[in-house]
Amino acid sequence: MKKNMNSTTSIANEAVLLMNYAQLLSKASTSKNEKEIIGALDANLKLWVEIETILKKKNANLSSGIKDNLLSLSKFVERLTLTKGLTMTK
């Protein structure tokens, strides 16, 4: 029972963390502050690198289709952030 509660708490914490990243990006998308935008893009890029690292572990419990789609999305975010950066539009 305790393991199940810890798992639920962990999932809730991860959900809050993802929401914080989303809010950071949303706020930066309307900002004129270059440092704020760069900070949000950098944080988002680091998040996707972390997601990619987790997906590449052998114990990632996802179907290969979902894993492949998330890895593809990760590469897209990485490429777009590094090539477009501050010049991106909504």
Contacts in CASP RR format, 6 or more apart in sequence:
PFRMAT RR
TARGET T0000
AUTHOR 0000-0000-0000
METHOD contacts of the structure
MODEL  1
MKKNMNSTTSIANEAVLLMNYAQLLSKASTSKNEKEIIGALDANLKLWVE
IETILKKKNANLSSGIKDNLLSLSKFVERLTLTKGLTMTK
18 47 0 8 1.000
21 43 0 8 1.000
21 44 0 8 1.000
21 47 0 8 1.000
24 39 0 8 1.000
24 40 0 8 1.000
24 43 0 8 1.000
24 44 0 8 1.000
25 40 0 8 1.000
25 41 0 8 1.000
25 44 0 8 1.000
27 36 0 8 1.000
27 40 0 8 1.000
28 36 0 8 1.000
28 37 0 8 1.000
28 39 0 8 1.000
28 40 0 8 1.000
28 41 0 8 1.000
29 90 0 8 1.000
31 37 0 8 1.000
34 86 0 8 1.000
37 86 0 8 1.000
38 86 0 8 1.000
41 81 0 8 1.000
41 85 0 8 1.000
41 86 0 8 1.000
44 77 0 8 1.000
44 81 0 8 1.000
45 77 0 8 1.000
45 78 0 8 1.000
45 81 0 8 1.000
45 82 0 8 1.000
48 73 0 8 1.000
48 74 0 8 1.000
48 77 0 8 1.000
48 78 0 8 1.000
49 74 0 8 1.000
49 78 0 8 1.000
51 70 0 8 1.000
51 74 0 8 1.000
52 70 0 8 1.000
52 71 0 8 1.000
52 74 0 8 1.000
52 75 0 8 1.000
54 60 0 8 1.000
55 62 0 8 1.000
55 67 0 8 1.000
55 70 0 8 1.000
55 71 0 8 1.000
55 74 0 8 1.000
56 71 0 8 1.000
60 67 0 8 1.000
62 70 0 8 1.000
80 88 0 8 1.000
81 88 0 8 1.000
END
